[in-house]
């Protein structure tokens, strides 16, 4: 009786494992398809610079440019180069905006809160994230 029970359990586990594997495989294929279909990572074409609550200007990502803005804390330098943008330097204490590095996808944004400077990448279509839902 004991060996018969083991065979039945072994047989059930084997079929159960094959079914689980099939469900996992189908789920992974669906997730990859959904990710590619619904999440677009479009490379931006314009960087919008905001300074002290107002739009300072829109600049093409395809020009090499350095923008210097002097705010409450000091000078922030924004660098645009090779289709990307970044804070090259900032006067803030923690340097989080500088540490974020280069951005180039539509919807990406860097903010220097103490100096009230932000840069956002704009493209053909508006990028959606969890804040939009």
C-alpha positions, -999 to 999 in steps of 0.1 A, spaced: 0 0 0 28 23 8 46 19 -26 13 24 -44 7 56 -26 42 68 -34 37 60 -71 4 79 -72 19 109 -54 50 109 -77 27 107 -108 6 136 -95 36 157 -87 51 151 -122 18 162 -139 14 191 -115 50 203 -123 44 201 -160 12 221 -157 29 247 -135 58 251 -159 33 256 -187 14 283 -168 47 300 -158 60 299 -194 27 314 -208 27 341 -181 63 351 -189 55 353 -226 24 375 -219 44 398 -196 71 403 -222 46 410 -249 26 434 -226 58 452 -216 68 458 -252 33 467 -263 24 492 -235 56 506 -221 73 528 -247 108 541 -240 109 568 -266 141 588 -268 133 625 -263 141 653 -286 138 684 -263 149 692 -228 127 717 -208 145 737 -182 124 750 -153 138 776 -130 121 790 -98 87 778 -109 88 791 -145 99 776 -178 134 789 -185 135 774 -220 133 744 -243 165 732 -259 172 706 -285 189 675 -272 209 674 -304 230 704 -297 259 706 -273 251 733 -247 259 743 -211 233 763 -192 242 782 -161 215 792 -136 221 811 -104 195 804 -78 191 808 -40 219 783 -32 243 792 -60 251 782 -95 236 751 -112 251 740 -145 231 719 -169 249 701 -197 233 689 -229 254 667 -251 250 638 -276 212 636 -271 214 635 -233 211 660 -205 224 662 -169 232 684 -140 269 689 -143 272 707 -110 249 720 -84 254 739 -51 231 717 -31 245 697 -1 237 661 -11 242 664 -49 214 640 -56 206 657 -89 242 654 -101 245 618 -90 214 608 -111 236 612 -142 224 615 -178 188 613 -189 174 609 -225 141 591 -224 108 610 -227 93 617 -193 126 615 -174 132 644 -150 160 657 -127 152 681 -99 175 702 -77 150 712 -50 172 736 -30 181 757 -61 146 753 -76 159 740 -109 144 710 -129 150 695 -163 126 672 -181 129 653 -214 101 659 -238 93 639 -269 66 633 -295 42 618 -271 37 622 -233 52 595 -212 30 580 -185 40 567 -152 24 559 -119 17 596 -112 -6 598 -142 -30 570 -131 
